[in-house]
Amino acid sequence: MDKTERYNRQVILPEIGAEGQKKLAAARVLVIGAGGLGCPVLQYLAAAGVGTLGIVDHDTIDISNLQRQVLYDTADQGKQKAVAAREKIQRLNPDIVIHTHAEKLTENNILGLFSGYDIIVDSTDNFATKYLINDAAVKTAKPVVYGAIQGFEGQISVFDSTRGPCYRCLYPQPPQEAVASCAENGVIGALAGIAGTVQAMEAIKLIVDHQLFQSLVGKLWMIDTRMMETRILNIARQKECPVCSKPPVEIALQNYSPVCSATMVTEIDCKDVTPDDAVIIDVRELPEWGEGHIDGAHHVPLTVLQKNINVFTQPGDGKICVLYCQKGGRSRKAAEQLLNAGFKNVYSLRGGFEAWKNTRSRG
């Protein structure tokens, strides 16, 4: 197919033109997270002709993802997201180069991954990874197109420490308590499409760099889709920022725990839980329980526990109590509440019900 025909509808735009299309073809963009945000980001960057795309995601596709991760279909269940995403977008545009990095992003591999790309797109869904991405981006002087969604609300920004604030100028430190992910609190799928598309647009604007483009550097774009209200907040660069105020050589990279609570909650692996020595409690809501739960488990929703902690009874006979939710966020919060109330031998199931299902399916 003639490439001129493929990109004609954007090349005729004076802000893009032939020169802008050449910039897109030469660009190298790393998309971290191939989930709700990452799917539309990858689709639209590939369709626009971004020459090299990298995909970082170590997760596999679950049927619960399909409500918002519309790059995949039912037959993709169990596949690695990075691999499946590459197959889909390569069919969309066979002229571009796509690299897959089906690995977890850590302080040990992040600098190596960043070195091969010009722009980073943060399409992740947890604070720990967002702080790691930010710190590495400041250290390597890479711009980050940031996105976050939950429920019906979304946020987009561009953090570029060479000409504006970084993520830590807005949120200096990770939250000091458990924060639920989309899997825990829910998200409307169409919001992921809206926010991911805005991220793709911001990446394209950074690449083409036309004089009429104004990026979201130093700004936070927010949307509440319940009323379709949007607003933009200005973000100031902080002189005392714990990261971007330092010389790059002094920026230390570390993985942050998703939970930094005052009470230490111990997580227990699925393989170490048996009905013989543990009382298992599901803290999810009733509809989730009805869709599937661990055999022999008791049902005590977190929302009920928070209203009346007396609904919980300490297990006897030397048994421990293992709480679980979908992925581990709510069960940690419930365990922390019980431990603070003086209960003993209370644990959270690492990875939640999803990890339990995966363990049993492999066994």
N, C-alpha and C positions, 0 to 999 in steps of 0.2 A: 504493500500500500504506500502511496506517496505521502511522505511525512508532512508535506505542505498542506495536503488535504486534511490530514488528521488534526492538525492544530490550527486550521484556518480561522475558526471562530474566535480564537483568542489573539492570534497574530494580527488580525485586522483592528484590534483595539490599539489606539495610539499609545496607551501606557505599557503595552507589551511589545508589539511589533516584532520584527525579525531579530532585532538585537536582544530583546527580552527573552525570546524563545531560545536563542543561543545560550543565554545565561542559565535558563532552566535546564537545558540539556547538559551543561557542564557542572551543575550543582550536585552535591553529595549530601543527602539528608538522612540522619539516623532517627528512626521512630522507635521510641521505647514504650512498649506495650501495644499489643495487637488485639485489644479488647474493644469496649464500646467506643472509646475515642479514637483508638488507633485504626479501626476499620475504615471509617470515612476519611481519615487523614491519608492513609495509604492509597485508597481508591482515587482520591482527587489529585494527589501529587503524581501518581502514576499516569492518570489521564492527561494531566497538564504537560507531561513530558519531562519531569525531573529525571535527569540522566542516571543517577545512582541512588538507590534506596537501601537502607539497612533496616532490618527488623529485629528487635530484641524482645524475646518473650520466651520464658521457660515453661509456661503453663500449657495444659491440654484443653481441648474443646469439650465443654459439658453442655447438655441440652438446655440448662438454665441460661447459658450465654446467648442463645439464639434470639432471645427477645430484643436484644440491643446490638449484638455483634453480627450485623447483617451481611458481612462478607462471607460468612459460613452458612452451611445448610445442615440438615439433619444427618446426612450421610457422613459428615465430617467429625462426628462425635468420637472422642478418643485420640484424634490426631493432634500433633503439636501445632499450636497456633502459628508460630513463625513459619513452619513448613507449609501449612495449609494456606496461609495468607500469601506466601510467595507464589504458589500455584495459581491462585485466583487472579492476582494482579498481573502476573506475567502473561496470562491469557488476555487480560484487558489491554496491555501494552507490551508486546514482545520486543520492542526496540530499546527498552531500558534495562539496566543492570540491577539485579536485586540480590543482596547478600542476607542470609539468615544467620542469626545468632541465637540459637535455641538454648540459652543459658541464663542463669540468674545473674542480674547485675550486682556486682560487689565492689568493694574498694580495691580489690586485687585486679579486676579486669576492666574497670570503667575507663581508665586513661588510655588503654590500648584500643578500646572500641571507639572512643571519641577521636582518636588521632586520624582516623580515616574519613572523617566527615566534617562538613562546614557548619551545619546547623543541626541542633538537637531538638526533637519534638518530644515533650514529656506528656505521654498519654497514659501514665500509670495511675493506680487507684489507691496508693497508700503513702503516708507521710514519710516513712523511713526512706523509701526510694527517691522521693522528691527532694529531700535534703541532700542525699548523696549526689543526685544529678546536679543540683545547684552548685554544690561545693566543687565538684569536678569541672563544671562549666566555667566557673570563675577562675579556677586554677589554669585552665587551658584556653581561656578567652573565647569561649564558644557561646553564641546566642542560644537561648532556650525558649521555644514556644511552649508555654505552660498551659495546661488545661486540667480542670477538676469539675466533677459533676456529682450530685447526689440528690435523690428525690426528683424535684422539678426545677432545681437551681443549678446554674453552672457559672464558672469563672474562666476567663482566658486572659493571658498577658504574655508579653515578651520580656524576658529578663536577659539583659546584655550588660554585663558589668563594665564593658569598655565605653559605654555611653549612657548608662543609667543605673538604676538600682538592681539588686539581685533579689532572689526569693526571700532571703533572710532579712532584707530590709523591710519586708512586709511581715514576715513571720520569723522572728529571730531564732526561736528554739522550737524543737518538736513539742507537741502537746504532752502534758504531764499526766494524761489519763488515756484510757482506751478510747479510740475513735472508730466508730463502725464504718465499714466499707459499703459500697453499693450492694454487695451480696448480703450485708447485714440489715441495712436500712432501706434498701430498695432504690430503684431509679427507673424513670420512664424512658423507654428505648429511644423515642424520637428526640429527646434532649441530647443523647449521645451523638446523634446525627447532626444536630444543630451545632453543638460545641466543637465536634471534631472537624466539621466543615469550616468553621471560623479559624481553627488552628491551621488547617491547610491553606486558607487564604492568607493568614499572617506569614506563613513560611514562603509562599509565592511572592509576597510583597518584599520580604527580606532579600530574596534571590534577585528579583528584577530590579529593585531599588530605583524605581522611577521617582522623579522629583515631586509628583503629585501624590505619591503614597505617604501616608502617615501610619507608622506601625504602632503597636501597643506598648512600646518601650516606655516605662514610667507610668503606665496606666493599667488599671484592672477593669476589664469589661465583665459585667455581671448580668445575668438574665434570670428572671423568674418566669417560667413558662406558664404558671397558673394564671397569671394576668397578662403574659407577654410583655412584661415591663423590663426594660434594660436601663442600665446606667453605667457610667464610667467614673472611677475614682482615680485621682492622681496619687502616685506612689513616689515619695521622696527618697533619695539615696541617703542612707544613714551614715554619718561620719564614724559612728562607733559600731558599725555592722560587724558581727563576729567573723565574717568571712571576707566580703569584698573590700573591707578597709585594710586588709593585710596584703603584703607582697605574696605573689603566687607560691613561692617556695615555702612559705610558712603555713600554707593551708593544708591541714592534715585531713585525710579522707577516712571516714569510718562508717560502718553500718549502724544505723540507729534502730533500737528495738521499737516496734510499733506501739508498745505499751511501756510507759515510763511512770508507773504508779507508785505511790508511797508504800503500799502494801505489795510485797512480792508474791505474785501468783505463780505457782509451779504448774507447768504443763506436763502432761503425761501422754506418751505415744499410744496409738491404737493397739499395737501388739502387746502392750503391757496391761491392757484392761480385760478382765474376765468377770462374768457375773458372779463367780464364786467368791471373789474378794472385794468387789466394788458394787456400790449402789450407783446406777447410772441415771442421770437426770437430764432431760431435754428442756432447755430454757427458751426454745423458739416459740413462736405463736401457733395457735391451733391450726390454721390452714397449712403451715409448714409441717407440723406433726402429722396431719392427715395425708400428706403427700409421701410420707415415708419416714421411718424412725428406727432406732436401734431396738431390736427385740429385747424385751424385758426392761426397757427403760421406763422411768416415771416421767410424767409431764408436769413441769412447774415453770410456766412462762416467766421470763425476766420481768415483764411489766407487772405481773402479780406479785413477785418477790419484792419488787421495789416498793409496792404499796403496803405489804404486810410480810415482814421477814419471818413471822411465826408460822407461815405455811411450810417452812422447811423444818425437818426433824433430823437431828444428828443420827447417822447410821450407828447401829450397835454391832455386837459380835466382832469388833475389831475391823470392820469393813471401812474402806475409804469411800469418799463420795467424788464421783467424776461428773462434772457438768459439761454439756456440749451444746453448741448451736450449729449454724451452717458452716462457718469457717473458723470460728474461735474467738471472735471479738466480744460478742455478748456473754459467752461463758466465762471469759476472763473477768468481765465486769461483775457478773454475778458471784464469781468466786471471791473477788475482792470484797464485795459487800458482806458476804458470809464470814470471811476471815476477820474483817473489821468488827463484826458483831460478836466475835469470840468463838466461833465454831472452828473445829480442828479437822485435819485430814481432808481438806477440800481441794480438789484439783480441777484444772481445765483440760479438756481433750484437745491436743494439738491438731490443728487443721479441721476440727469439727466433724460434722456428719459427712462432708465431702471426702475427707481423708479416710473416714471409716469405710465408706462405700468403695473407695479405690483400693484399700487394703484387702477387703473381702473379695473384690472382683479378681485381684491378682492371685489370691490364695485358692 
